[in-house]
Amino acid sequence: KAGVTQTPRYLIKTRGQQVTLSCSPISGHRSVSWYQQTPGQGLQFLFEYFSETQRNKGNFPGRFSGRQFSNSRSEMNVSTLELGDSALYLCASSFGSTGSNSSPLHFGNGTRLTVT
Amino acid sequence: AQKITQTQPGMFVQEKEAVTLDCTYDTSDQSYGLFWYKQPSSGEMIFLIYQGSYDEQNATEGRYSLNFQKARKSANLVISASQLGDSAMYFCAMRDNDYKLSFGAGTTVTVRA
């Protein structure tokens, strides 16, 4: 069974540009969530989608947006890039249940974004 | 308020010995799930073990076990018979009813030969 696939693996952009990251979940998984990892802030939740609906959003500015398609694939977009957006962006997929019945989230290898 | 607290920034362990990584959590929800992930230097996040808040028995997965003490709100990870390949960053995380994983700051484990 294929794992979570994120593309591209590495990306270098300049300030002010925009970027789109892609995530293909494990087959059968309907939930996709995105996380930003930086040395200073650690792992922070961006948003979660289930069946094309955003169920939760983290505390990030509106420059960060996402969407999910009918085949559960997801994209994340960051507009007007800032130097502080340099980070590892991780996508995770799961069956989508939560609370004490949570199914494990399986992560992709991440996209490392560098903003210069 | 910090939902997940990992107080050990780094730990050294001798090969073949056991190591315990501490994790405490904070939630007012009765229904929640606790996870441990391993992140090697290559960056991928590897799922290790899961414990649901209503599970009465501690979870085990191979050499990993989760010491779940609900009243103390702690979910410590025990790695038995450490191997060199266990050297990595370990994250404790919780998912309550808001569909997101809240992560701790992580603990770096270095296994010595």
Contacts between the chains, C-beta under 8 A, distances in Angstrom:
chain1	res1	chain2	res2	distance
A	31	B	99	7.8
A	33	B	99	7.5
A	33	B	100	6.7
A	33	B	101	7.3
A	35	B	101	7.4
A	35	B	103	7.9
A	42	B	103	6.3
A	42	B	104	8.0
A	42	B	105	5.4
A	42	B	106	7.0
A	43	B	91	6.9
A	43	B	93	8.0
A	43	B	101	7.9
A	43	B	103	4.0
A	45	B	100	4.2
A	45	B	101	6.6
A	45	B	102	7.2
A	48	B	99	4.7
A	48	B	100	5.9
A	50	B	99	7.6
A	55	B	99	4.6
A	56	B	98	5.5
A	56	B	99	4.3
A	56	B	100	5.3
A	58	B	100	6.9
A	88	B	43	6.1
A	90	B	45	6.1
A	92	B	45	7.5
A	92	B	101	7.5
A	98	B	33	7.5
A	98	B	95	5.8
A	98	B	96	7.5
A	98	B	97	5.8
A	98	B	98	7.7
A	98	B	99	5.4
A	99	B	29	6.8
A	99	B	31	3.5
A	99	B	32	5.8
A	99	B	33	6.5
A	99	B	53	7.6
A	99	B	95	7.2
A	99	B	96	6.2
A	99	B	97	4.9
A	100	B	31	4.2
A	100	B	32	6.0
A	100	B	33	5.9
A	100	B	52	3.9
A	100	B	53	4.4
A	100	B	54	4.7
A	100	B	55	7.5
A	101	B	31	7.5
A	101	B	33	7.4
A	101	B	52	6.5
A	102	B	32	7.9
A	102	B	33	3.4
A	102	B	35	7.7
A	102	B	50	7.1
A	102	B	52	7.0
A	102	B	95	4.7
A	104	B	35	6.7
A	104	B	47	4.7
A	104	B	50	5.4
A	105	B	35	7.3
A	105	B	47	7.0
A	105	B	95	7.8
A	105	B	101	6.1
A	106	B	47	6.0
A	107	B	37	7.6
A	107	B	44	6.6
A	107	B	45	3.7
A	107	B	46	7.7
A	107	B	47	7.6
A	108	B	44	7.7
A	109	B	42	7.9
A	109	B	43	6.5
A	109	B	44	4.8
A	110	B	43	5.5
A	110	B	44	7.1
A	110	B	45	7.8
A	112	B	43	7.5
